[in-house]
């Protein structure tokens, strides 16, 4: 069972190297790393230089929180891993501050047990009457806007907000149904972390390359990493390979966990040593979030418990 772990990174190279080193003890587990172009790649390369299972994406993107560039960076990770000489069975998305809470043996056994299944839960929000979901697609979002993100002046922020209001006018009637090439794709929503089979990843890459209109709409959806891949998969035959599909509409990402355990009261919780027993009782394979300097003792305990 060969698995490519796709890691979107922008900070904490020590943690990234620690996760890569732990997973890399299985020779069939490889990590592909995309370092935000706004961040130096050097510390990540230095920390992982002795790990033969680590590969860096060549075509890096500037990734902004909530923006479409995160989708483009993930596409680069998927493409790099798929086009390698390794025939990976699964591709699992990580987001920098994730860490395995199961042993490599348990992770491999899990995917062998569920081989051929897709792990990307989602609910349909296209056509939703819930304003929480409508706000995701009835307004014009532009989180990749360099000017706004670099500007700290009140005038700059007001200019950005005004531009957003003006550009949102044509979107007020958008129902969350993307139409292209005679097909209609209702939007779906779910957690950003997922695990997909080789066939599904190939399908997504082909879809990305052949649906520019779909991509253009998605550039202005709020938090597209919660909708882009989910919409493609759940509008395809691959949805029937998901452990669950056609699930009812529900708010909040904690209701859509795939293989990551996280808590999201107001912002995502950073787990510490006190959370150890709770995490060890979870069925998920990974936890999110942990940080070097905050979660060190927790990580030590996890490694001790999951050592093979």
Backbone bond lengths (Angstrom), bond angles and torsions (degrees), N, CA, C in turn:
res aa  C-N    CA-C-N  psi(-1)  N-CA   C-N-CA  omega(-1)  CA-C   N-CA-C  phi
1 X - - - 1.465 - - 1.528 109.01 -
2 X 1.329 116.51 109.48 1.461 121.30 -179.21 1.524 109.90 -101.38
3 X 1.322 115.51 129.82 1.462 120.88 -176.98 1.516 110.11 -126.92
4 X 1.333 115.98 131.64 1.463 122.68 173.12 1.523 107.93 -101.56
5 X 1.330 116.63 117.96 1.454 122.04 176.39 1.526 107.45 -94.07
6 X 1.320 116.07 117.46 1.463 122.54 -174.85 1.522 108.46 -99.71
7 X 1.320 117.32 113.39 1.458 120.98 -170.03 1.524 111.66 -114.46
8 X 1.334 116.33 114.31 1.463 122.70 174.96 1.527 108.61 -86.00
9 X 1.328 117.46 113.07 1.467 121.20 -170.45 1.520 112.60 -122.14
10 X 1.331 113.99 149.59 1.462 120.14 172.72 1.526 111.64 -149.15
11 X 1.363 117.93 -7.49 1.460 120.51 -177.87 1.523 109.98 -156.54
12 X 1.337 115.92 174.86 1.462 124.35 173.11 1.528 113.81 52.57
13 X 1.325 117.62 61.88 1.467 120.17 178.47 1.526 113.16 -60.46
14 X 1.340 118.13 -27.05 1.469 120.30 177.55 1.525 110.65 -63.01
15 X 1.321 116.90 -43.96 1.458 120.30 -179.94 1.522 110.96 -67.44
16 X 1.333 116.33 -41.38 1.464 120.57 179.11 1.528 110.16 -59.68
17 X 1.335 115.85 -44.98 1.461 120.03 179.22 1.523 111.25 -65.83
18 X 1.328 116.27 -37.77 1.468 119.66 179.94 1.536 110.44 -63.66
19 X 1.325 116.74 -44.90 1.469 120.33 178.74 1.523 111.10 -65.07
20 X 1.324 116.36 -42.43 1.467 120.22 179.85 1.524 111.02 -64.07
21 X 1.340 115.73 -39.96 1.458 119.76 179.55 1.515 112.06 -65.98
22 X 1.319 115.92 -40.07 1.473 119.54 179.73 1.525 110.72 -66.97
23 X 1.313 117.05 -48.78 1.459 120.67 -179.74 1.527 111.30 -66.19
24 X 1.327 115.82 -34.19 1.456 120.63 -176.37 1.513 115.06 -69.97
25 X 1.318 117.19 -6.33 1.464 119.22 174.99 1.527 111.00 -67.79
26 X 1.318 116.22 -18.03 1.461 121.72 168.64 1.525 106.91 -94.40
27 X 1.309 117.92 118.88 1.459 120.97 -173.88 1.527 112.95 -65.21
28 X 1.336 117.27 -14.30 1.461 120.94 179.13 1.524 113.22 -95.89
29 X 1.335 116.83 3.05 1.456 122.11 177.32 1.523 108.65 -104.61
30 X 1.333 116.88 118.77 1.461 122.03 179.40 1.520 109.73 -121.71
31 X 1.324 116.43 147.29 1.461 120.78 177.42 1.521 110.27 -114.38
32 X 1.326 115.26 129.32 1.463 122.70 173.82 1.526 107.34 -107.05
33 X 1.312 115.73 130.45 1.467 120.76 -172.30 1.523 110.60 -118.41
34 X 1.323 115.91 128.97 1.462 122.11 169.50 1.525 106.90 -111.89
35 X 1.324 116.15 116.91 1.459 121.16 177.54 1.525 108.17 -98.91
36 X 1.310 115.95 123.68 1.464 122.25 177.09 1.525 109.57 -42.51
37 X 1.333 116.35 130.20 1.461 120.37 -176.83 1.526 112.34 -62.67
38 X 1.322 118.17 -19.71 1.452 121.62 177.39 1.527 111.83 -77.23
39 X 1.337 116.05 -9.13 1.467 122.75 -177.20 1.521 109.86 -113.70
40 X 1.306 117.19 143.57 1.466 120.64 177.13 1.526 110.19 -66.07
41 X 1.301 115.81 132.93 1.461 121.47 177.88 1.526 111.71 -80.82
42 X 1.331 116.54 -19.26 1.469 121.45 -172.56 1.528 114.10 -54.61
43 X 1.345 120.18 -47.72 1.477 119.11 -179.31 1.527 113.06 -61.65
44 X 1.304 117.23 -34.01 1.464 120.94 179.57 1.527 110.17 -69.62
45 X 1.326 116.12 -41.16 1.466 119.84 178.24 1.528 110.49 -67.61
46 X 1.314 116.76 -38.73 1.461 120.82 -179.72 1.529 110.56 -64.48
47 X 1.323 117.14 -44.93 1.466 120.94 -176.70 1.524 112.14 -69.48
48 X 1.324 117.55 -24.75 1.471 120.27 -175.38 1.528 112.44 -110.89
49 X 1.316 117.60 10.82 1.470 119.71 -171.82 1.524 113.39 -61.99
50 X 1.312 118.28 -24.82 1.465 121.12 -179.06 1.527 112.68 -96.60
51 X 1.324 116.50 9.66 1.456 120.54 -178.69 1.533 109.80 -105.10
52 X 1.326 117.66 108.08 1.467 120.01 -176.27 1.520 114.05 -71.47
53 X 1.320 116.75 -10.11 1.469 119.86 -177.19 1.520 113.16 -93.15
54 X 1.334 118.43 8.79 1.460 122.31 -174.77 1.527 110.44 -109.11
55 X 1.324 116.03 135.03 1.465 122.19 179.30 1.521 108.91 -134.37
56 X 1.325 116.46 139.08 1.460 121.34 -178.16 1.526 110.64 -104.78
57 X 1.331 115.56 138.02 1.452 121.61 177.91 1.523 109.62 -70.54
58 X 1.310 115.39 134.63 1.467 119.94 -177.44 1.527 112.73 -80.46
59 X 1.325 116.85 -39.90 1.461 121.16 -175.74 1.527 109.46 -94.17
60 X 1.331 115.92 87.90 1.468 120.72 -175.04 1.527 111.32 -85.71
61 X 1.343 114.50 152.39 1.460 121.92 179.54 1.524 110.19 -119.73
62 X 1.326 116.14 153.09 1.459 120.38 169.81 1.524 107.54 -81.65
63 X 1.314 115.95 114.78 1.462 120.40 -174.21 1.529 109.60 -104.87
64 X 1.325 115.69 125.77 1.458 121.80 176.09 1.525 109.11 -112.93
65 X 1.301 115.70 144.06 1.461 121.31 -179.00 1.524 110.10 -54.32
66 X 1.327 116.01 127.07 1.454 120.99 175.90 1.506 115.57 81.24
67 X 1.339 118.05 2.61 1.457 120.62 -174.40 1.520 114.85 -100.67
68 X 1.326 114.89 170.20 1.460 121.46 -178.30 1.521 112.54 -73.81
69 X 1.315 117.84 -20.34 1.462 119.78 178.97 1.530 111.68 -60.60
70 X 1.322 117.23 -24.80 1.463 120.06 175.40 1.527 110.35 -65.33
71 X 1.330 116.63 -34.53 1.465 120.76 175.67 1.526 109.52 -66.66
72 X 1.320 116.72 -44.68 1.465 120.37 179.97 1.528 111.15 -62.47
73 X 1.328 117.04 -39.23 1.461 120.60 178.28 1.529 110.31 -65.79
74 X 1.327 117.16 -40.66 1.461 120.62 178.20 1.520 111.09 -65.43
75 X 1.319 116.41 -38.91 1.471 120.59 175.95 1.522 110.43 -59.84
76 X 1.336 117.45 -40.77 1.466 120.56 177.99 1.524 110.92 -63.60
77 X 1.322 117.06 -40.74 1.466 120.62 176.58 1.522 111.01 -61.64
78 X 1.314 116.41 -46.17 1.458 121.09 -179.67 1.533 110.84 -62.06
79 X 1.320 115.78 -44.04 1.467 120.65 -177.21 1.531 111.16 -66.30
80 X 1.336 114.87 -43.07 1.463 119.51 -179.28 1.534 110.77 -61.70
81 X 1.329 116.24 -44.29 1.464 120.05 -178.74 1.529 111.57 -70.93
82 X 1.330 116.88 -40.95 1.458 120.11 -178.21 1.524 111.81 -66.58
83 X 1.321 116.43 -35.40 1.465 120.60 -176.60 1.518 112.99 -87.82
84 X 1.321 117.31 1.39 1.464 119.84 177.40 1.528 109.90 -73.79
85 X 1.314 116.56 174.37 1.462 120.40 179.55 1.524 112.12 -77.76
86 X 1.330 116.26 -8.54 1.462 120.52 179.85 1.534 110.32 -86.18
87 X 1.301 116.63 132.90 1.471 121.06 178.61 1.527 109.01 -93.94
88 X 1.334 116.29 82.15 1.464 120.66 -176.45 1.525 111.08 -70.96
89 X 1.315 115.05 139.87 1.465 121.00 176.33 1.523 110.87 -83.17
90 X 1.349 115.97 -36.56 1.460 120.94 -178.68 1.524 110.54 -134.31
91 X 1.339 113.80 152.65 1.456 123.17 176.20 1.524 106.19 -126.44
92 X 1.330 116.79 119.41 1.465 121.12 -173.64 1.519 109.24 -119.62
93 X 1.326 116.43 124.11 1.463 121.24 -176.07 1.522 111.23 -86.37
94 X 1.339 115.43 127.73 1.456 123.65 173.71 1.524 108.87 -115.39
95 X 1.321 116.00 157.74 1.459 120.23 179.50 1.527 110.73 -130.47
96 X 1.306 115.20 69.86 1.456 123.59 167.42 1.526 114.83 67.00
97 X 1.327 118.45 -59.45 1.469 121.89 -173.08 1.524 112.11 -101.99
98 X 1.326 116.11 28.67 1.466 122.43 177.68 1.526 109.44 -97.07
99 X 1.336 115.76 153.11 1.470 119.18 -178.81 1.525 109.37 -149.94
100 X 1.334 117.60 140.25 1.470 120.01 179.28 1.524 111.93 -68.88
101 X 1.331 115.84 135.61 1.470 120.62 176.87 1.528 110.41 -112.78
102 X 1.325 116.23 8.37 1.452 122.39 173.24 1.524 108.53 -122.66
103 X 1.315 116.31 159.67 1.466 120.14 177.16 1.519 109.71 -72.55
104 X 1.321 116.05 161.13 1.463 119.93 176.19 1.523 111.31 -58.41
105 X 1.312 116.12 -37.45 1.463 120.09 179.62 1.527 110.23 -62.86
106 X 1.339 116.87 -42.04 1.460 120.58 179.19 1.524 111.49 -67.93
107 X 1.334 116.94 -39.15 1.463 120.55 178.38 1.520 110.73 -62.56
108 X 1.326 115.42 -46.65 1.463 119.37 179.89 1.530 111.15 -64.11
109 X 1.324 116.83 -42.12 1.462 120.81 179.52 1.530 111.00 -62.82
110 X 1.324 117.17 -37.29 1.461 121.68 178.82 1.522 110.65 -60.36
111 X 1.324 116.50 -47.97 1.461 119.13 -177.59 1.526 112.15 -72.58
112 X 1.294 117.58 -30.26 1.474 119.64 173.87 1.531 110.35 -65.23
113 X 1.313 115.95 -41.34 1.464 120.66 179.53 1.521 111.62 -63.06
114 X 1.343 116.04 -38.03 1.460 120.87 -175.59 1.528 112.21 -107.99
115 X 1.303 117.54 23.80 1.470 121.54 -174.25 1.530 110.80 -53.50
116 X 1.326 115.33 131.90 1.456 121.56 -179.33 1.513 114.08 94.46
117 X 1.335 117.96 -10.53 1.455 122.05 178.50 1.531 110.74 -86.51
118 X 1.332 114.95 150.14 1.463 121.23 175.80 1.529 108.47 -103.30
119 X 1.327 116.20 140.65 1.462 121.04 -178.60 1.528 108.70 -116.57
120 X 1.327 114.40 79.64 1.464 120.35 178.17 1.527 107.57 -151.93
121 X 1.320 115.65 85.47 1.458 121.86 -178.92 1.525 110.35 -75.01
122 X 1.335 115.82 150.67 1.466 119.42 -179.32 1.517 109.80 -166.85
123 X 1.329 114.78 157.71 1.460 120.42 171.05 1.521 108.64 -123.32
124 X 1.290 115.21 151.67 1.467 120.35 179.62 1.524 110.16 -74.32
125 X 1.338 116.36 128.72 1.462 120.77 175.60 1.527 111.56 -118.67
126 X 1.331 117.47 -10.84 1.457 120.02 172.56 1.513 109.59 -61.98
127 X 1.327 117.71 125.44 1.454 121.78 -176.26 1.512 114.10 83.43
128 X 1.339 117.51 6.97 1.460 121.02 -178.82 1.533 111.20 -66.72
129 X 1.325 115.15 149.27 1.463 120.93 173.99 1.521 112.02 -96.03
130 X 1.309 116.47 -1.61 1.465 122.15 -178.86 1.527 108.58 -81.94
131 X 1.327 116.84 121.42 1.467 120.66 -178.01 1.525 111.85 -63.61
132 X 1.332 116.28 -27.56 1.462 120.15 176.96 1.522 110.74 -59.33
133 X 1.321 116.94 -41.10 1.459 121.14 178.99 1.528 111.56 -83.02
134 X 1.321 116.87 -36.52 1.460 119.27 179.28 1.521 111.62 -60.57
135 X 1.336 116.24 -35.23 1.464 120.25 -179.88 1.521 112.15 -61.88
136 X 1.314 116.70 -22.88 1.457 120.71 179.02 1.528 112.42 -68.57
137 X 1.331 116.80 -29.69 1.462 118.74 -175.07 1.524 115.58 -127.79
138 X 1.326 118.37 -7.56 1.465 120.44 177.72 1.521 112.86 -92.91
139 X 1.325 116.74 -0.27 1.459 121.88 173.79 1.520 109.05 -118.60
140 X 1.314 115.47 156.30 1.467 121.24 179.76 1.528 108.33 -90.41
141 X 1.323 116.45 110.03 1.458 121.71 -179.55 1.526 110.05 -103.05
142 X 1.330 116.74 143.26 1.467 120.93 -178.28 1.529 110.15 -147.01
143 X 1.303 115.92 64.37 1.460 120.70 -177.07 1.525 112.96 -70.23
144 X 1.326 116.81 -13.58 1.468 119.67 177.84 1.526 112.41 -88.60
145 X 1.313 117.15 4.45 1.459 121.47 -176.96 1.526 110.29 -68.18
146 X 1.328 117.33 107.58 1.464 121.73 -176.61 1.521 112.39 -59.56
147 X 1.342 116.40 -40.05 1.459 119.15 -175.34 1.529 110.26 -61.33
148 X 1.333 115.93 -47.93 1.461 120.11 -178.14 1.530 110.93 -64.44
149 X 1.307 117.24 -43.52 1.455 120.77 -174.56 1.533 112.00 -70.31
150 X 1.329 116.82 -26.20 1.473 119.13 178.41 1.520 111.92 -89.41
151 X 1.319 116.29 -17.88 1.458 119.99 -173.33 1.522 110.66 -83.91
152 X 1.332 115.78 131.16 1.457 120.79 176.27 1.528 111.11 -112.25
153 X 1.326 116.62 2.82 1.460 119.41 -178.06 1.527 110.58 -85.08
154 X 1.305 115.88 149.87 1.462 120.77 178.30 1.519 110.48 -63.90
155 X 1.324 116.10 -37.37 1.469 120.11 179.85 1.524 110.66 -63.63
156 X 1.331 115.95 -40.53 1.461 119.65 179.29 1.517 111.72 -63.47
157 X 1.323 116.09 -41.73 1.458 119.96 -179.99 1.529 111.12 -67.60
158 X 1.331 116.64 -39.58 1.454 119.85 178.35 1.521 110.79 -65.00
159 X 1.341 115.64 -40.11 1.465 120.11 177.78 1.528 110.40 -61.18
160 X 1.322 116.46 -43.75 1.463 120.98 178.81 1.525 110.76 -62.59
161 X 1.335 117.46 -45.09 1.458 120.77 -178.52 1.530 111.11 -64.26
162 X 1.338 116.35 -40.02 1.461 120.22 178.81 1.526 110.53 -64.16
163 X 1.325 115.77 -43.80 1.465 120.23 179.28 1.522 110.62 -62.10
164 X 1.336 116.11 -38.32 1.461 120.55 179.25 1.520 110.80 -64.90
165 X 1.340 117.48 -41.75 1.469 121.09 179.74 1.522 109.97 -62.91
166 X 1.329 116.47 -46.11 1.465 120.42 -178.38 1.523 110.63 -62.59
167 X 1.323 116.26 -44.68 1.463 119.82 -178.57 1.522 112.25 -73.10
168 X 1.320 117.55 -17.86 1.457 120.48 179.72 1.520 112.93 -76.53
169 X 1.346 117.31 -20.32 1.466 120.34 -174.65 1.530 112.45 -53.32
170 X 1.357 119.05 -49.78 1.474 118.13 -179.63 1.526 113.09 -66.46
171 X 1.337 117.75 -17.62 1.459 120.97 -176.44 1.533 112.54 -86.79
172 X 1.331 117.82 -10.55 1.461 120.05 -176.45 1.527 111.85 -59.76
173 X 1.323 116.49 -29.52 1.468 120.11 -178.32 1.529 112.36 -93.22
174 X 1.324 117.40 -0.74 1.470 120.36 -179.57 1.526 109.31 -70.45
175 X 1.317 116.25 128.21 1.464 121.34 -174.51 1.518 113.52 -93.08
176 X 1.342 117.02 0.61 1.463 119.14 -175.67 1.513 112.51 83.98
177 X 1.328 116.58 18.07 1.458 122.81 176.64 1.527 108.25 -113.09
178 X 1.312 117.43 108.67 1.459 121.02 -179.09 1.526 108.77 -86.15
179 X 1.332 115.96 126.28 1.464 120.83 -178.92 1.529 109.90 -112.26
180 X 1.318 114.48 129.81 1.459 120.07 178.41 1.527 109.12 -159.40
181 X 1.332 115.70 135.09 1.461 120.60 175.52 1.517 114.16 60.08
182 X 1.323 117.07 31.93 1.454 120.22 179.61 1.513 114.31 81.64
183 X 1.322 117.49 1.36 1.466 121.87 179.30 1.526 110.48 -112.58
184 X 1.325 115.97 154.43 1.461 122.51 176.86 1.515 109.22 -119.54
185 X 1.337 115.88 130.73 1.458 121.55 -177.19 1.534 109.53 -120.56
186 X 1.344 117.92 98.62 1.464 119.41 174.52 1.525 110.21 -63.30
187 X 1.318 117.10 141.74 1.454 121.30 178.40 1.520 111.16 -69.98
188 X 1.341 115.68 142.41 1.457 122.95 174.47 1.528 108.73 -122.91
189 X 1.318 115.53 155.42 1.465 121.75 -173.42 1.529 110.33 -132.60
190 X 1.352 116.13 138.14 1.461 120.36 177.04 1.524 111.09 -170.70
191 X 1.328 116.44 -176.73 1.466 121.70 -178.62 1.524 110.74 -70.06
192 X 1.320 115.83 148.74 1.465 121.22 -173.52 1.526 113.78 -71.07
193 X 1.329 117.74 -27.23 1.468 120.03 -177.41 1.531 109.29 -87.28
194 X 1.322 116.43 137.32 1.467 121.38 -177.15 1.525 109.78 -153.37
195 X 1.346 115.48 172.86 1.465 122.55 172.51 1.524 107.09 -138.54
196 X 1.337 116.40 128.87 1.461 121.61 -173.75 1.525 110.96 -131.48
197 X 1.323 115.24 152.68 1.461 120.65 178.70 1.528 110.95 -76.09
198 X 1.300 114.82 167.52 1.469 121.67 179.97 1.534 111.17 -59.65
199 X 1.334 116.36 -45.00 1.461 120.02 -179.74 1.519 111.77 -62.60
200 X 1.326 116.59 -39.57 1.455 120.26 -179.33 1.524 111.16 -68.27
201 X 1.317 117.18 -40.70 1.469 120.73 178.05 1.530 110.34 -63.36
202 X 1.312 116.99 -41.36 1.462 119.99 177.35 1.524 110.54 -62.07
203 X 1.316 116.78 -41.21 1.463 121.19 178.09 1.534 110.85 -61.40
204 X 1.326 116.95 -43.97 1.468 121.02 -179.29 1.528 110.82 -63.24
205 X 1.321 117.31 -43.15 1.464 120.20 179.57 1.523 111.23 -63.75
206 X 1.321 117.10 -41.47 1.469 120.24 176.87 1.528 110.52 -63.34
207 X 1.334 115.98 -39.40 1.462 120.68 179.28 1.528 110.09 -64.92
208 X 1.313 116.70 -45.77 1.470 121.36 179.31 1.525 110.99 -57.71
209 X 1.321 116.40 -42.91 1.465 121.33 -176.45 1.527 112.58 -73.12
210 X 1.317 118.29 -22.88 1.466 121.12 -172.13 1.525 114.34 -112.65
211 X 1.342 117.73 4.92 1.470 120.28 -177.76 1.531 110.75 -129.81
212 X 1.330 117.13 69.03 1.481 119.68 -179.34 1.518 112.98 -63.34
213 X 1.336 117.94 -33.41 1.456 120.37 179.28 1.518 111.84 -66.34
214 X 1.306 116.32 -42.90 1.463 122.36 176.08 1.527 109.89 -58.73
215 X 1.333 115.85 -46.99 1.461 120.25 -179.32 1.525 111.59 -62.53
216 X 1.335 116.49 -38.21 1.458 119.71 -178.23 1.523 111.23 -64.59
217 X 1.328 117.00 -41.02 1.467 120.11 176.73 1.521 110.02 -63.70
218 X 1.330 116.22 -43.63 1.458 120.95 -176.66 1.529 112.66 -64.64
219 X 1.303 117.11 -21.66 1.471 120.09 178.86 1.525 111.61 -62.99
220 X 1.308 116.82 -21.66 1.459 120.23 -174.66 1.524 112.25 -117.01
221 X 1.335 116.22 14.99 1.452 120.88 172.64 1.529 108.54 -85.50
222 X 1.319 117.33 144.55 1.462 120.45 -179.85 1.524 110.42 -72.99
223 X 1.332 116.41 124.44 1.460 124.20 179.44 1.540 111.25 55.77
224 X 1.328 118.55 64.20 1.471 120.49 -174.81 1.521 114.71 -63.89
225 X 1.349 118.25 -16.57 1.470 117.09 176.57 1.527 111.19 -69.39
226 X 1.336 117.04 -10.38 1.463 121.66 175.40 1.529 111.85 -96.26
227 X 1.332 116.84 -2.07 1.463 120.42 -177.07 1.534 114.80 -132.06
228 X 1.329 117.63 -33.99 1.473 119.47 -167.52 1.533 112.62 -60.29
229 X 1.316 117.37 -61.25 1.462 121.14 -176.30 1.535 111.08 -68.17
230 X 1.317 115.62 -33.70 1.455 121.08 179.93 1.532 110.76 -64.12
231 X 1.328 115.70 -42.31 1.461 120.50 -179.68 1.527 111.27 -65.24
232 X 1.329 116.74 -41.75 1.466 119.92 178.88 1.522 110.68 -63.51
233 X 1.316 116.96 -49.90 1.465 120.79 -175.40 1.527 111.37 -65.78
234 X 1.339 116.83 -44.62 1.465 119.58 -173.61 1.520 113.42 -82.94
235 X 1.330 116.83 0.33 1.458 121.57 168.07 1.526 110.98 -106.44
236 X 1.314 116.78 18.76 1.462 121.55 -177.97 1.526 109.76 -130.30
237 X 1.314 115.51 175.08 1.466 120.56 176.75 1.529 111.40 -66.55
238 X 1.319 117.05 -17.62 1.466 119.85 -179.37 1.524 112.19 -66.94
239 X 1.311 117.86 -18.72 1.468 118.44 179.94 1.525 110.96 -61.90
240 X 1.325 116.49 -29.98 1.467 119.46 -179.08 1.520 112.26 -73.27
241 X 1.345 116.56 -10.13 1.456 120.99 175.90 1.525 111.32 -94.71
242 X 1.329 117.34 -4.65 1.466 120.90 175.84 1.527 109.15 -73.96
243 X 1.333 116.11 147.67 1.458 119.06 176.82 1.517 111.43 -59.39
244 X 1.350 115.86 -33.24 1.460 121.03 175.60 1.523 108.21 -137.00
245 X 1.318 115.98 143.62 1.465 119.92 175.52 1.526 108.95 -152.56
246 X 1.334 115.39 166.91 1.476 121.46 -175.10 1.534 111.13 52.79
247 X 1.318 115.85 41.29 1.468 120.40 178.77 1.529 109.97 -79.02
248 X 1.334 117.38 152.39 1.469 119.99 -179.50 1.521 112.00 -68.14
249 X 1.316 115.11 156.04 1.461 122.53 -178.78 1.527 110.80 -64.63
250 X 1.321 115.65 129.22 1.467 121.40 176.78 1.522 109.52 -145.31
251 X 1.310 116.30 139.57 1.468 121.29 175.17 1.523 110.52 -75.98
252 X 1.314 115.25 166.43 1.461 126.29 168.02 1.536 112.75 74.74
253 X 1.311 113.22 129.46 1.464 121.32 -175.25 1.522 113.54 -64.06
254 X 1.327 117.89 -27.07 1.467 119.04 -179.71 1.528 111.32 -62.72
255 X 1.326 117.27 -18.36 1.466 120.82 176.52 1.520 112.66 -83.19
256 X 1.330 116.50 -3.04 1.468 120.21 -173.96 1.523 112.21 -126.48
257 X 1.331 117.00 25.29 1.463 120.16 177.75 1.529 110.32 -58.49
258 X 1.312 115.49 140.97 1.456 121.69 174.20 1.523 109.60 -103.29
259 X 1.330 116.82 -85.66 1.461 121.51 -179.17 1.527 111.78 -118.74
260 X 1.338 116.66 8.60 1.458 122.85 178.46 1.526 110.01 -113.65
261 X 1.324 115.44 135.75 1.462 118.86 171.08 1.522 108.55 -98.25
262 X 1.317 116.33 126.49 1.465 121.06 174.94 1.514 108.78 -146.10
263 X 1.310 114.82 158.83 1.466 122.21 176.88 1.515 108.22 -120.96
264 X 1.337 116.15 142.87 1.461 119.59 -170.60 1.526 109.74 -141.89
265 X 1.345 118.25 64.48 1.466 118.90 179.16 1.537 112.14 -63.90
266 X 1.325 116.83 -61.11 1.468 122.44 173.05 1.521 110.35 -122.51
267 X 1.313 116.11 -35.71 1.457 123.37 170.38 1.522 106.72 -141.85
268 X 1.314 116.99 165.71 1.460 119.65 -174.66 1.526 109.68 -64.46
269 X 1.327 115.98 128.37 1.458 122.59 -178.55 1.522 110.91 -67.64
270 X 1.342 117.19 137.46 1.460 122.35 170.40 1.523 106.78 -93.76
271 X 1.321 117.06 115.97 1.455 121.05 -174.93 1.523 111.55 -75.14
272 X 1.345 114.27 145.24 1.460 121.78 179.65 1.525 109.75 -127.59
273 X 1.320 116.50 -175.81 1.465 121.48 -176.42 1.532 111.99 -55.40
274 X 1.326 117.52 -36.45 1.464 121.27 -177.96 1.530 112.39 -62.32
275 X 1.314 117.70 -17.13 1.460 121.99 -177.20 1.522 112.81 -92.59
276 X 1.324 117.51 2.78 1.461 121.02 -171.71 1.529 113.04 -57.44
277 X 1.314 118.07 -55.89 1.466 120.49 -175.69 1.524 111.19 -62.25
278 X 1.311 116.61 -38.36 1.463 120.47 178.02 1.527 110.73 -60.71
279 X 1.321 116.68 -45.01 1.461 120.16 -179.58 1.518 111.94 -66.69
280 X 1.312 116.55 -36.73 1.460 119.97 -179.22 1.535 112.05 -67.98
281 X 1.311 116.75 -20.39 1.463 120.34 179.07 1.528 112.63 -88.25
282 X 1.321 117.09 -8.21 1.453 120.72 -177.69 1.531 111.39 -76.49
283 X 1.336 115.92 153.09 1.458 121.31 177.31 1.524 111.57 -86.32
284 X 1.333 117.18 -19.58 1.460 120.11 -177.38 1.527 111.42 -64.05
285 X 1.321 116.05 160.44 1.462 121.91 -177.91 1.528 113.00 -89.98
286 X 1.333 116.57 -24.98 1.470 121.60 -175.96 1.524 109.73 -132.43
287 X 1.323 115.64 160.02 1.460 120.69 170.40 1.520 109.16 -120.20
288 X 1.306 115.19 157.27 1.459 123.13 178.08 1.535 107.09 -147.33
289 X 1.319 122.35 121.23 1.441 129.40 14.31 1.528 109.66 -119.37
290 X 1.325 115.06 158.40 1.459 122.06 167.80 1.527 107.50 -137.38
291 X 1.343 115.60 156.23 1.465 120.21 -177.95 1.520 110.11 -139.93
292 X 1.332 115.33 143.09 1.452 120.74 171.93 1.530 109.22 -62.61
293 X 1.339 116.46 134.45 1.456 120.94 -178.75 1.512 113.39 91.65
294 X 1.320 117.41 -17.19 1.457 122.22 177.66 1.524 110.37 -115.66
295 X 1.324 115.65 -40.61 1.461 121.34 -172.04 1.525 113.07 -109.46
296 X 1.335 118.03 13.75 1.470 120.99 -171.90 1.529 112.93 -56.53
297 X 1.332 115.95 -48.76 1.459 118.62 -177.08 1.529 110.51 -67.43
298 X 1.309 117.35 -35.81 1.465 121.49 174.72 1.528 110.12 -59.87
299 X 1.321 117.21 -46.94 1.464 121.20 -178.95 1.529 110.87 -63.96
300 X 1.328 116.32 -38.43 1.469 119.57 176.75 1.527 110.45 -59.93
301 X 1.323 115.98 -44.58 1.461 120.18 -179.43 1.533 111.46 -66.63
302 X 1.312 116.09 -40.39 1.466 119.28 177.73 1.520 110.16 -61.24
303 X 1.328 116.53 -45.07 1.467 120.23 -179.73 1.530 111.18 -63.22
304 X 1.314 115.96 -40.64 1.472 119.64 179.17 1.528 110.67 -63.06
305 X 1.342 116.78 -42.58 1.457 120.65 -177.31 1.533 111.56 -72.64
306 X 1.320 118.01 -31.83 1.472 120.37 -174.91 1.528 112.67 -103.64
307 X 1.333 116.51 11.07 1.471 119.39 179.56 1.528 109.54 -66.86
308 X 1.334 115.77 139.61 1.472 120.36 -178.01 1.523 111.04 -101.65
